[in-house]
Amino acid sequence: MSQIDTTKDVYLFVHGRMDLLQKSVDALIANGFQREKIVTAVPNKVGNVGDYMAMLWMPPNPDHIKIQKITKVEPAEPVGMIGLWKGVTKEDILKIQI
């Protein structure tokens, strides 16, 4: 976890799987993330460069959380459920089993 900056927010995408929300939060905490930095992702507010995205993967039946670091945020027209996240560029950095 040395590559993770625990002072940054991590935006959690559960892709509608609210039944896995608590299990996902627990897995993130067990892997070094701070509870107060875990934010449920919404389409109308994106993170900042250096923050993280945590996505249950692969929908609809995820078996792990894909951790990605936000590397660029550009203005974007909101699109469907993706919303403003369409303008976010990220890189994969870690995988956590759930």
Residue frames relative to the residue before (quaternion, step in Angstrom):
aa qw qx qy qz dx dy dz
M 1.0000 0.0000 0.0000 0.0000 0.00 0.00 0.00
S 0.3815 0.7437 -0.4831 0.2607 3.61 1.18 0.13
Q 0.6519 0.5129 -0.3287 0.4516 3.60 1.14 -0.44
I 0.6187 0.5339 -0.3369 0.4675 3.61 1.29 -0.10
D 0.2480 -0.7338 0.6167 0.1402 3.56 -0.93 0.98
T 0.2650 -0.8231 0.4854 0.1288 3.57 -0.18 1.28
T 0.5620 0.5745 -0.4081 0.4332 3.62 1.23 0.06
K 0.6191 0.5564 -0.3285 0.4462 3.60 1.29 -0.24
D 0.5366 -0.6076 0.4799 0.3355 3.54 -1.25 0.51
V 0.1501 -0.7410 0.6437 0.1185 3.54 -1.26 0.51
Y 0.2444 -0.7865 0.5597 0.0917 3.55 -0.64 1.23
L 0.2131 -0.8172 0.5311 0.0691 3.55 -0.51 1.25
F 0.1284 -0.7685 0.6261 0.0306 3.55 -0.81 1.14
V 0.1026 -0.8206 0.5605 0.0438 3.59 -0.56 1.12
H 0.3376 -0.7847 0.4689 0.2243 3.59 1.31 0.05
G 0.7484 -0.4186 0.2113 0.4691 3.56 0.91 0.96
R 0.5851 0.5879 -0.3686 0.4198 3.60 1.24 -0.10
M 0.0614 -0.8380 0.5421 -0.0051 3.55 0.55 1.22
D 0.5659 0.5933 -0.3827 0.4257 3.60 1.20 -0.42
L 0.7214 0.4068 -0.2395 0.5067 3.60 1.22 -0.39
L 0.3756 0.7608 -0.4677 0.2476 3.59 1.27 0.02
Q 0.7208 0.4407 -0.2696 0.4621 3.61 0.66 -1.04
K 0.6282 0.5280 -0.3317 0.4653 3.58 1.01 -0.80
S 0.6526 0.5138 -0.3049 0.4661 3.59 1.04 -0.79
V 0.6395 0.5110 -0.3171 0.4789 3.58 0.95 -0.87
D 0.6534 0.5158 -0.3102 0.4591 3.59 0.91 -0.91
A 0.6563 0.5057 -0.3105 0.4661 3.60 0.98 -0.85
L 0.6403 0.5167 -0.3273 0.4647 3.59 0.99 -0.78
I 0.6569 0.5049 -0.3051 0.4695 3.59 0.93 -0.89
A 0.6534 0.5201 -0.3086 0.4553 3.58 0.96 -0.88
N 0.7252 0.3996 -0.2274 0.5126 3.59 1.23 -0.48
G 0.7478 -0.4790 0.2046 0.4116 3.56 1.14 0.65
F 0.5460 0.6036 -0.4196 0.4017 3.59 1.19 -0.12
Q 0.4264 -0.6951 0.5203 0.2537 3.58 -1.11 0.68
R 0.5655 -0.6307 0.4176 0.3286 3.58 -0.88 1.00
E 0.7046 0.4827 -0.2777 0.4398 3.60 0.87 -0.93
K 0.6628 0.4879 -0.3015 0.4814 3.60 1.26 -0.20
I 0.5652 0.5798 -0.3871 0.4410 3.61 1.29 -0.08
V 0.0575 -0.8066 0.5864 -0.0465 3.55 -0.61 1.25
T 0.3952 -0.6841 0.5494 0.2720 3.58 -0.89 0.88
A 0.4149 -0.7373 0.4830 0.2257 3.57 -0.67 1.13
V 0.0687 -0.7606 0.6451 0.0231 3.53 -1.14 0.82
P 0.5939 -0.6341 0.3626 0.3373 3.61 -1.05 0.67
N 0.7370 0.4482 -0.2413 0.4446 3.60 1.12 -0.51
K 0.7370 0.2782 -0.2254 0.5732 3.61 1.24 0.32
V 0.1258 -0.8088 0.5727 0.0446 3.56 -0.67 1.12
G 0.5625 -0.5944 0.4589 0.3459 3.53 -1.29 0.30
N 0.5278 -0.6131 0.4940 0.3185 3.52 -1.38 -0.12
V 0.6568 -0.4614 0.3988 0.4435 3.55 -1.29 0.27
G 0.7563 0.3318 -0.2746 0.4924 3.56 -0.85 1.01
D 0.5820 0.5384 -0.3767 0.4790 3.59 1.25 -0.35
Y 0.4096 -0.7166 0.5188 0.2228 3.57 -1.32 0.13
M 0.2346 -0.7034 0.6483 0.1729 3.50 -1.34 0.46
A 0.0866 -0.7664 0.6354 0.0374 3.56 -1.00 0.89
M 0.0158 -0.8311 0.5540 -0.0463 3.57 -0.44 1.24
L 0.4220 -0.6379 0.5748 0.2910 3.52 -1.03 0.84
W 0.0082 0.8316 -0.5503 0.0740 3.55 -0.69 1.08
M 0.7099 -0.2484 -0.6587 0.0201 1.71 -1.79 1.62
P 0.4613 -0.6735 0.4996 0.2899 3.57 -0.87 0.96
P 0.6144 -0.1215 -0.7742 -0.0914 1.66 -2.19 1.15
N 0.7249 0.3798 -0.2309 0.5263 3.62 1.25 -0.17
P 0.0745 -0.8535 0.5152 0.0246 3.59 0.41 1.21
D 0.1588 -0.7774 0.6000 0.1024 3.55 -1.20 0.63
H 0.7862 0.1556 -0.1212 0.5856 3.59 1.29 0.01
I 0.3944 -0.6622 0.5761 0.2721 3.53 -1.36 0.16
K 0.2404 -0.7515 0.6013 0.1262 3.55 -0.84 1.07
I 0.1779 -0.7769 0.5984 0.0816 3.59 -0.70 1.12
Q 0.0116 -0.7941 0.6063 -0.0396 3.54 -0.84 1.06
K 0.3287 -0.7216 0.5762 0.1982 3.56 -1.11 0.72
I 0.4044 -0.7014 0.5335 0.2446 3.57 -0.91 0.94
T 0.1396 -0.8259 0.5451 0.0337 3.57 -0.64 1.16
K 0.7961 0.0260 -0.0023 0.6046 3.59 1.20 -0.42
V 0.0733 -0.7672 0.6354 0.0474 3.56 -1.11 0.75
E 0.0209 -0.7991 0.5998 -0.0358 3.54 -0.61 1.20
P 0.5812 -0.5656 0.4361 0.3901 3.59 -1.12 0.57
A 0.0411 0.7963 -0.6004 0.0610 3.57 -0.99 0.84
E 0.4751 -0.6122 0.5422 0.3247 3.50 -1.22 0.55
P 0.4855 -0.6719 0.4622 0.3150 3.60 -0.83 0.90
V 0.0910 -0.7899 0.6062 0.0172 3.55 -0.99 0.90
G 0.8508 -0.1731 0.0908 0.4879 3.57 -0.64 1.16
M 0.8243 -0.1839 0.1639 0.5098 3.55 -1.01 -0.87
I 0.5848 0.5820 -0.3683 0.4286 3.61 1.18 -0.46
G 0.1444 -0.8410 0.5074 0.1200 3.54 1.10 -0.72
L 0.8346 -0.1729 0.1619 0.4973 3.55 -1.06 -0.87
W 0.5173 0.6518 -0.4126 0.3705 3.62 1.22 -0.33
K 0.4671 0.6800 -0.4381 0.3571 3.59 1.27 -0.25
G 0.7184 0.4534 -0.2474 0.4659 3.60 1.09 -0.68
V 0.5686 0.6085 -0.3742 0.4080 3.59 1.27 0.10
T 0.1749 -0.7478 0.6341 0.0900 3.54 -0.96 0.98
K 0.0167 0.8132 -0.5792 0.0552 3.57 -0.93 0.88
E 0.2442 -0.7420 0.6013 0.1683 3.53 -1.34 0.28
D 0.4882 -0.6551 0.4972 0.2921 3.55 -1.06 0.83
I 0.0268 -0.8289 0.5587 0.0113 3.58 -0.90 0.88
L 0.8217 0.0475 0.0242 0.5674 3.60 1.11 -0.53
K 0.1582 -0.7509 0.6326 0.1040 3.55 -1.27 0.51
I 0.0995 -0.7866 0.6091 0.0201 3.57 -0.86 1.02
Q 0.3701 -0.7205 0.5427 0.2222 3.61 -0.77 1.00
I 0.1397 -0.7723 0.6112 0.1018 3.56 -1.15 0.69
